[in-house]
């Protein structure tokens, strides 16, 4: 497929298409993937915070606030979110049950009718 057509279909300039095709051909990789996460330097503090909060779901915003207040963390909330998502396992999904009632049925969770 011609580079001009690729550029037109992707709404890019031909120079951008040539640049990325050349990088692909050279086998170049993006240097950002090899960089360490900024929050990685605070891993011991993050481990400590997670141990204090036990098995409760992780509130990353609260963790970020704590890192900033207690340890002077200079990074963003998003950097902590990426680090926690990459390093720590996801919590197990909670089971949910959906109960469908026929149209017009009464809701009887308290034993009282919801209608007046």
C-alpha positions in Angstrom: 0.0 0.0 0.0 1.4 3.4 -0.9 2.6 5.7 1.9 0.4 8.5 0.5 -2.7 6.4 0.8 -1.8 5.3 4.4 -1.3 8.9 5.4 -4.6 10.0 3.9 -6.6 7.1 5.5 -5.1 7.8 8.9 -5.2 11.6 8.6 -1.4 11.9 9.0 1.3 13.5 7.1 3.4 11.4 4.7 6.5 12.3 6.8 4.9 10.8 9.9 4.1 7.5 8.0 7.7 7.4 6.6 9.1 8.0 10.1 7.2 5.2 11.7 7.8 2.7 8.8 11.5 3.5 9.0 11.6 2.9 12.8 9.7 -0.4 12.3 12.2 -1.5 9.7 15.2 -0.6 11.9 13.7 -2.5 14.8 13.8 0.6 17.0 12.0 0.5 20.3 10.5 3.2 22.4 12.8 4.2 25.2 10.0 5.0 27.5 9.1 1.4 28.0 12.6 0.8 29.6 12.3 3.6 32.1 11.6 2.9 35.7 8.4 4.1 37.2 8.8 7.2 39.5 6.7 5.5 42.2 9.2 2.5 42.1 11.5 4.5 44.4 8.7 4.6 47.0 7.9 0.9 46.8 8.8 0.2 50.5 6.4 3.0 51.5 3.7 1.7 49.2 4.1 -1.8 50.6 3.8 -0.4 54.1 0.6 1.5 53.3 -0.9 -1.6 51.6 -0.1 -3.8 54.6 -1.7 -1.3 57.0 -4.9 -1.3 54.9 -5.2 -5.1 54.7 -7.4 -6.8 52.2 -9.6 -3.8 51.6 -9.7 -2.5 48.0 -6.9 -0.1 47.2 -7.9 3.6 47.2 -5.0 4.8 45.0 -6.0 8.5 45.5 -5.7 8.1 49.3 -2.3 6.3 48.7 -1.1 9.2 46.5 -2.2 11.8 49.1 -0.4 9.9 51.8 2.8 9.6 49.7 2.8 13.3 49.0 2.1 14.3 52.7 4.4 11.8 54.4 7.2 11.2 51.9 7.2 14.3 49.6 6.3 12.2 46.5 6.7 14.5 43.5 4.7 12.4 41.0 1.2 12.5 39.8 -1.8 10.4 40.9 -1.7 8.7 37.4 1.9 7.6 38.0 0.9 5.9 41.2 -2.1 4.3 39.4 0.1 2.9 36.7 2.7 1.6 39.2 0.1 -0.1 41.4 -1.6 -1.6 38.4 1.6 -3.0 37.0 3.2 -4.3 40.2 0.3 -5.5 42.5 -2.3 -8.1 41.6 -5.9 -7.0 41.0 -8.3 -7.7 43.8 -10.7 -10.6 43.1 -14.0 -9.8 41.5 -16.9 -9.8 43.8 -19.8 -12.1 42.8 -23.0 -10.3 42.0 -26.4 -11.7 41.5 -29.0 -10.0 39.4 -32.6 -10.7 40.4 -35.3 -9.8 37.9 -38.9 -9.6 38.9 -41.9 -9.6 36.7 -43.3 -6.1 35.7 -45.6 -4.7 38.5 -44.2 -7.0 41.2 -43.7 -5.5 44.6 -40.4 -5.0 46.2 -40.5 -6.8 49.6 -37.1 -6.3 51.2 -38.6 -4.9 54.5 -41.9 -6.8 54.4 -43.8 -3.6 53.7 -45.4 -2.6 50.4 -43.6 0.1 48.5 -47.0 1.4 47.3 -49.1 3.6 49.5 
